Amino acid sequence: METKQTQYERLLPQVRTLCEGESDMIAKMANVSALLHAEFGFWWTGFYRVVDDELLLGPFQGPLACVHIAYGRGVCGTAWKERRTVVVPDVEEFPGHIACSSESRSEIVVPVFEGDSVVAVLDIDSRELGTFDEVDARYLEQVVALL
């Protein structure tokens, strides 16, 4: 069976190819979320964009989602505020978690930088506890850097 690390290593060149030469960020986010979702079978995979001092729902794969998230609120808002990847093994234990779906059990959120500014976050949810770890964080940070 293929390891998670091997999956990411195989996926990175595909992400690079999808993003090379494409100037539209939303188009790139749409394809990257679709690729990650299909490859790993996550519950929810998508982006929130920084628009007018809040996170606004962007391209995603999965069930319906929250549309607006305030700065510093929930896992996404925290990753934006703290400018770092946040890995949550059990969302029930994260203070202020926003439950867009009761089926989400663990989550990872990776900030997307343009220069020094966070312009979006990649949010991925799983229906299983403890899905995400340092391997996901390391490779997903490489994925968003290609946007």
VENBEL-V258929 format. One record per backbone hydrogen bond with DSSP energy under -0.5 kcal/mol. CO is the residue of the C=O (numbers start at 0). NH is the residue of the N-H. E is the energy in kcal/mol with one decimal. If there is no record, write none. Layout:
CO_NH_E + CO_NH_E
//
This chain:
2_6_-2.2 + 3_7_-2.4 + 4_8_-2.6 + 5_9_-2.1 + 6_10_-1.8 + 7_11_-2.4 + 8_12_-0.6 + 9_13_-0.5 + 10_13_-0.5 + 10_14_-2.2 + 11_15_-2.6 + 12_16_-2.3 + 13_17_-2.4 + 14_18_-2.0 + 15_19_-2.3 + 18_21_-1.8 + 20_22_-0.6 + 22_24_-0.7 + 23_27_-1.9 + 24_28_-2.8 + 25_29_-2.4 + 26_30_-2.1 + 27_31_-2.7 + 28_32_-2.6 + 29_33_-2.0 + 30_34_-2.5 + 31_35_-2.7 + 32_36_-2.3 + 33_37_-2.4 + 34_38_-2.4 + 35_39_-2.4 + 36_40_-2.1 + 42_62_-0.5 + 43_124_-2.7 + 44_60_-2.6 + 45_122_-3.4 + 46_57_-2.9 + 47_120_-2.4 + 48_50_-0.7 + 48_55_-3.3 + 50_53_-0.8 + 52_70_-0.5 + 53_50_-2.8 + 53_55_-0.5 + 54_68_-2.3 + 55_48_-3.1 + 58_46_-2.3 + 60_44_-2.4 + 66_56_-2.3 + 68_54_-3.2 + 69_72_-2.1 + 72_76_-1.8 + 73_77_-1.6 + 74_78_-2.4 + 75_79_-2.1 + 76_71_-1.3 + 76_80_-2.5 + 77_81_-3.1 + 78_82_-0.9 + 78_83_-1.2 + 84_86_-0.5 + 85_87_-0.5 + 85_108_-2.2 + 86_88_-0.5 + 87_106_-2.3 + 88_129_-2.7 + 89_92_-2.0 + 90_93_-1.3 + 92_94_-0.7 + 93_96_-1.9 + 96_98_-0.7 + 97_99_-1.5 + 100_103_-1.2 + 104_90_-2.6 + 105_125_-2.5 + 106_87_-3.3 + 107_123_-2.6 + 108_85_-2.4 + 109_121_-3.1 + 110_112_-0.6 + 111_118_-2.8 + 111_119_-1.2 + 113_116_-1.7 + 116_113_-2.8 + 116_118_-0.6 + 118_49_-2.5 + 119_111_-3.2 + 120_47_-2.2 + 120_122_-0.6 + 121_109_-2.6 + 122_45_-2.5 + 123_107_-2.2 + 124_42_-1.4 + 124_43_-1.6 + 125_104_-3.5 + 125_105_-1.6 + 127_130_-0.7 + 132_136_-2.3 + 133_137_-2.8 + 134_138_-2.3 + 135_139_-3.1 + 136_140_-1.9 + 137_141_-1.2 + 138_142_-2.3 + 139_143_-2.6 + 140_144_-1.3 + 141_145_-0.8 + 142_145_-1.3 + 143_146_-1.2
//
